[in-house]
Amino acid sequence: MEPEKRMDKRIRVDLNLELEQNPIIISPFESLSEEVLFLILDLLNWNPLDRKSFSLVSRSFYKLESCHRRWLTPLRSDLLPSILTRYSSISHLNLTLCSRLTDVTLASIASLLSSSLRSINLSGSRSYTHKGIECLADKCFNLEEIDVSIRVDLGDEVAAAIGKMVKMERVNMGRCRKVTDLGIGCIAVGCPNLKLLSVKGCVGVTDLGVKLVAVKCTKLKSLDVSFTMITKKCLPAIMQLPNLEEFCMTGCLGIDSKAFVILKQGCNTLQALDMSNCEHMTDSGVLSILQKCPNLFHLNLASCSSVNVSILSGLKSMCKLGSIKLDGCKVTASGLKSLSNSCISLKELSLSKCLGVTDEGISVIVAKHKDLVKLDVTCCRYITDESLSAITSSCTSLVSLRMESCTKLSSKGFWLIGQCCPKLEELDLTDNDLDDEGLRSLAGCHNLVSLKIGICLRITDNGLIPIGHSCPRLQELDLYRAIGITDKGVSAIADGCPHLEMINMAYCTNISDESLKFLSKCSKLCILEIRGCLQVSSAGISAIAAGCLLLSKLDVKKCCEVNDAAMFSLARYSHNLRQIHLSYCSVTDAGLLVLACLGSLQNVTMLHLSGVSPKGLATALLMCHGLTKVKMHSSFKLSIPQALIEHVESRGCSFHWMNKPFQVDFESSELWKQQSHDLFVE
Amino acid sequence: MKQTIGELGIELSSDSKMDLKLTRNSESFHNPNSSNYNLNSFNQAPQYFPNLSPTNFLSRAENLQQNLKTKSTNTFEPNLNSGMATQNPPLDWDPHAMLSNLSFLEQKIHEVQSLVQSIIEQQAEFSSRPSELATRQQLATADLTCIIIQLISTAGSLLPSIKNTLLSNNPALRQLVNPDFNNNLKCEGLMRNFPETAKNSEYEDLLRNLDNEADWMKEPNPPPESDIVDTNPIDEHDLKESDDGDAEREHLPPGSYIVLQLEKEEILAPHTHFCVICGKGFKRDANLRMHMRGHGDEYKTPAALAKPSKEPGSDAHPVTRYSCPFVGCKRNKEHKKFQPLKTILCVKNHYKRSHCDKSYTCSRCHAKKFSVIADLKTHEKHCGRDKWQCSCGTTFSRKDKLFGHVALFQGHTPALPMDEVKASGSGQGNDEMTEDLGGYNGNFASEECLTGMDVKGIDESRAYFSPMNFDGFGALDEFGRGGFDLEDNPFAFIPSGFGQRSGDS
């Protein structure tokens, strides 16, 4: 119980500070006022173990912590009633991690949290039906938000039950495919305060239902009707909503340009419009939208293949459009020019995977829009350093720059980024021709939070060490297949970036246990991928387990040296571990059994574990209650009793039976990159 | 179909033996194109029958002509290229087409087989729902009817008298051997083109009788009106809207037509055709003729069994209209603004509707009453099918009407279909759930040591047996839903094409 003790100490330090200010108080724990303790609790947010330690101080602290907690994300539903008797003032309940959630559980939640519950998220949980929702509707009269998405078998009854919640404001029914207009109608009539509604992927919803929502729910601010069968008939009603700010209609094939051209009245309040994947949308439609919705800020036209950007030149310059996504559209230099002329207040631009993006186009755009904040030119393979010099010379306030697979860029361009974009927080240079010189110059971006330099085979420690020294805010680092990186580089990162939450070092074959020992200093680390790092052994994993208590996702596939010892450490320390990839490791039955004792474990991939017997596997499956997804080799399908598999499935776990052959040796990263490039050329 | 007929102002009768009407109908549908075509094909005919003796040919041609004229049936399509005949060599019996017909039949038989099989399997369930069993049986009967028709027409293409002479020249026959034909109407019309064939009239009668049952199997979209002119005995209820005879639409000047007035008893008589020997009554002449065969061999000759053909001078028959015998009725000839009725059927229906008691009550809603049984049938088709219901109890036949209603009024909600709610058994489930819940709260309140969502708590309580998994409850629920699925689409096991049609019946 080492971690708890450590945390206790920490709290005591806090209290001692209080004591120094009030030396008269003799019994510090009992005489601290509730307000002070609540303030302390307010600050104990990022690590759940801190709160636990707090509640273990004394009986009154325990009680206070119970009263203070408002948010809860339990891992298992079977203990929920007992948890809720302790935490009676929970207002936001997130049950997405509970794979199996029965109506009885929902009924007990309803009775235990009747007046305090305001928001409940049931997305993806299985087994509950409309009866459970009806219980919530009966008792939780303050419920304002509900998410029942990703339940393809839920029908109109659930919608009708939600329709009984009078105070309901935010409803997400995404991918409830059996919901029809009737259900939506019930919600529209029953929830007059509705502000957000998502019926994404509810294929049974048509114009009638959406129209009724538009008529009845005048407070609606956000509406998502993506992938439904709506046509132009419901648009006039939607556009008359007085408060609508966000409207998403991705993949609505029934909507074409005419729908907007014939529209008499636009929506003055509309700020965000998502029309991605609307294949029948053309220039005239986009133009009339922009004319009729004068306050539009976000516009998403991704994959609207028939939209030609140059039409925007017809617009007057009063357009307030600030963010445009043109992913996958056909773009020309002249089109970008007219875009830059008409959209004077452009802040965010995405040209990801656009064909026809050239240096000329980029230069024209950035010359006009010096305060561009986000730019995405992923897979625009024809841009060169010329574009980069244009971008960096004018857009000095750039925060996010994504340039994956822009292979024509050189270190000169990267140097410009490092020099001119000090505000840059997100930089994606995956699959670029980045070398040490370029990487070193990127150290000038002191505010980097996310840096992705995967598949840059030429970088070494010499490039990475300056990053570690000068980017203290770094949270996310992707070094996928950066084969030149060794322990030295990683140690610089571990020293310089204490906030690191995610690091991907897959196939960095020169990494050893030392790297992991350095990284164990990063106490916030929750995602670690070291797939194919052959030098890593159990010692390294143990160090990570002991140091990074928040670890939730671990990928040690093909780390052949990792054995049961690592599993023991993980079982001991990593109580937040949710996902683990163990294929090709040297784990045996014992290690698997110990790992299965982790209550938090939900997602396990274990292929080609030579030391594991069917019996051990079966026992582990039985012991691990929280499992939701297991990937195993199909040879086990016969050796594990069918009844056992069914039993585990009934607890909410889904099995994925893989049939991949055992891979003896792994191809080198150079070969791998060459192959991927060959694919592109073809 | 009803609408189309109504718009055209054409009256069709279940009693297809009304010669008078037949003439008129054929006139009203007289299609210049088709008649041209028919004549053309007739004119061209000689070159394809070089071996026929002149007399033989003449009588054949006469027959043909008469048929084409009186029926204007048009199983042929007007735009069918008559030149096609020259391209196809005569005696072209297509074995491929025959094979595809046969395989179609085979598939059909398999379908019926599986249907009957399913009836056997689900016999227990049907005992509680007799109406569903009846529907299934009706479906099986219809399938069998279809099979018989197909079989006959397929075999008909092999009849030697047809095969050798007319096949090459008759597009309709080619249509028959065409694999894609499926309209039994066409078969019927086709058969009538060869009345001199020995067994043809029998086919004809058989087909016509079958037609009454097979009628509902017709495609939802009406075929071109020329197809259904006078040859099809259509169920009475399909004619309801037009059978009050809108003479005013015709604007016949008074005196330009003969007014007949039937007596009340005559109108209400159930039968119009009576056997001269035994006195038995029939609704249809065809049935009477079939009946007559039992009275002696003289009634079995093709001539006796054939449909009585019209007199040559019948075309010049004066226009006849009918008057209602009820004095004071607008349809009575004494009335100042007399509006005559067009046909005898109109008279019958008008008299029953306007001047008789409504003795037929709907067996579903027990509220609506009708005096014409066809009206009742029409109503029963739709009664209870107002499946779009509002929380206020109002029902609508169309979804958009319901949503319009809900949008208009405050507090009205679309109601979910009742059977859906019932099938999921909400009431029962809720009771059970609250009981379980009672047990719960006590349970957990007493076990203070288990409170805690922390990691340690979870570890410790792993062995704790939770009463959470109410598998019995879950099973009950799943069972309920399964039942609903079955009810929702009772024809789920039938091929989709049939499910569609059965929905209409």
Interface residues (C-beta under 8 A of the other chain):
Chain A: M1 L49 K52 S55 L72 P74 L75 R76 S77 D78 L79 P81 S82 I83 T85 R86 Y87 T102 D103 V104 T105 A107 S108 S111 S127 T129 H130 K131 E134 C135 G155 D156 E157 A160 G163 D181 L182 G183 G185 C186 V189 G190 L208 G209 K211 L212 V215 K216 H575 C597 G599 S600 H625 S650
Chain B: K399 D400 F403 V406 A407 G411 H412 T413 P414 A415 L416 E420 V421 S424 S426 G429 N430 M433 T434 D436 L437 Y440 N441 F444 A445 E447 L450 T451 G452 M453 D454 V455 K456 G457 I458 D459 S461 R462 S466 M468 N469 F470 D471 F473 G474 D477
